[in-house]
């Protein structure tokens, strides 16, 4: 995709409060897929939300996802075979106890659960094994069909148009909210499909992360232009309260994988080129294990002081 197509924009206003934003310094580039464009980060002078600028239009963003991001049916590779085995193994649950659970894969319970952006259903398999009646919502047809082949009910289309036959007890946004052009609208749409006292579980990158400062423009969670909004604990909790939720608890985690991805991007990423090393077991696995073993004091301190790389939030629907 050419730079003009990738940077087709809508008005540069804050995605939460509507305040006018400045242009931001365009030093950031796509360190994962090689989108041919540069972007900046602008902070809202009213609510302090950080946002990628220029902000793509809905049409431009759809084109970007279709060209670079969406599930393409990769299977049978060394990477996908290892991932499938690992995620469904007891070793994965043990790893989560050490590394931190940012996808709610250790949560056990019951009731109806919807995973928004479920992709090919890897998480649904885990939620079902932990007691939930799990369903997914997935825009990508190919990924949705893979999840359906595993026996799950997968809903298609936009969240704004979704009308379930009965409400859900839990809705999950696992690294999804930061992709939203209008995160407030997404939260309100979810509130409509939750039962009374239903819960919304969110994980997303923390823009106060120590890794942001360590890796600079190579921090993997800038993820421009696909990450539209960049939340802090303050802006995320404010968004929840504004849209009818009570925050029950929030914690920080620093996954060794995220550190590894930032390090690989710092070493290999170049503008306009995909960073293929990010999907190489030979690069990712040993670096991830070494990072967890050698850097655990830094990860722990960062998490405890609010500077972990990921925020994990549990919120409950509040009656107005």
LINKA-V621794 format. One record per backbone hydrogen bond with DSSP energy under -0.5 kcal/mol. CO is the residue of the C=O (numbers start at 0). NH is the residue of the N-H. If there is no record, write none. Layout:
CO;NH / CO;NH
//
This chain:
0;35 / 1;5 / 2;6 / 4;7 / 7;56 / 10;12 / 11;20 / 13;17 / 18;13 / 23;25 / 24;26 / 27;38 / 28;30 / 29;33 / 31;274 / 34;29 / 34;36 / 34;271 / 36;29 / 38;27 / 39;52 / 41;50 / 43;47 / 48;43 / 49;229 / 50;41 / 52;39 / 53;55 / 54;9 / 56;60 / 57;61 / 58;62 / 59;63 / 60;64 / 61;65 / 62;66 / 63;67 / 63;68 / 64;68 / 64;69 / 76;80 / 77;81 / 78;82 / 79;83 / 80;84 / 81;85 / 82;86 / 83;87 / 85;88 / 85;91 / 88;91 / 88;92 / 89;93 / 90;94 / 91;95 / 92;96 / 93;97 / 94;97 / 94;98 / 95;99 / 99;101 / 103;106 / 110;132 / 111;168 / 111;169 / 112;134 / 113;115 / 113;171 / 114;116 / 114;117 / 114;136 / 117;120 / 120;124 / 121;125 / 122;126 / 123;127 / 124;128 / 125;129 / 126;131 / 127;130 / 129;108 / 131;133 / 132;112 / 133;152 / 134;114 / 135;154 / 136;116 / 136;117 / 138;140 / 139;143 / 140;144 / 141;145 / 142;146 / 143;147 / 144;148 / 145;149 / 146;149 / 146;151 / 147;150 / 151;153 / 152;135 / 154;137 / 157;160 / 158;161 / 167;194 / 168;198 / 169;113 / 170;200 / 171;115 / 172;174 / 172;202 / 175;178 / 176;179 / 177;227 / 177;228 / 181;185 / 182;186 / 183;187 / 184;188 / 185;189 / 186;190 / 187;191 / 188;192 / 189;192 / 190;193 / 192;167 / 194;197 / 197;316 / 198;170 / 199;201 / 199;314 / 200;172 / 201;312 / 202;174 / 202;175 / 203;310 / 204;206 / 205;208 / 208;212 / 209;213 / 210;214 / 211;215 / 214;217 / 215;218 / 218;221 / 218;222 / 222;225 / 222;226 / 225;227 / 227;51 / 228;230 / 229;49 / 230;206 / 231;235 / 232;236 / 233;237 / 234;238 / 235;239 / 236;240 / 237;241 / 238;242 / 239;244 / 240;243 / 243;317 / 244;246 / 245;247 / 245;315 / 248;313 / 250;311 / 252;309 / 254;258 / 255;259 / 256;260 / 257;261 / 258;262 / 259;263 / 260;264 / 261;265 / 262;266 / 263;267 / 264;268 / 269;272 / 272;269 / 273;275 / 274;277 / 275;278 / 276;279 / 278;280 / 279;282 / 279;283 / 280;284 / 280;285 / 282;286 / 283;287 / 284;288 / 285;289 / 286;290 / 287;291 / 288;292 / 289;293 / 290;294 / 294;297 / 294;298 / 295;299 / 296;300 / 297;301 / 298;302 / 299;303 / 300;304 / 301;306 / 301;307 / 302;305 / 306;209 / 308;205 / 309;252 / 310;203 / 310;312 / 311;250 / 312;201 / 313;247 / 313;248 / 314;199 / 315;245
//
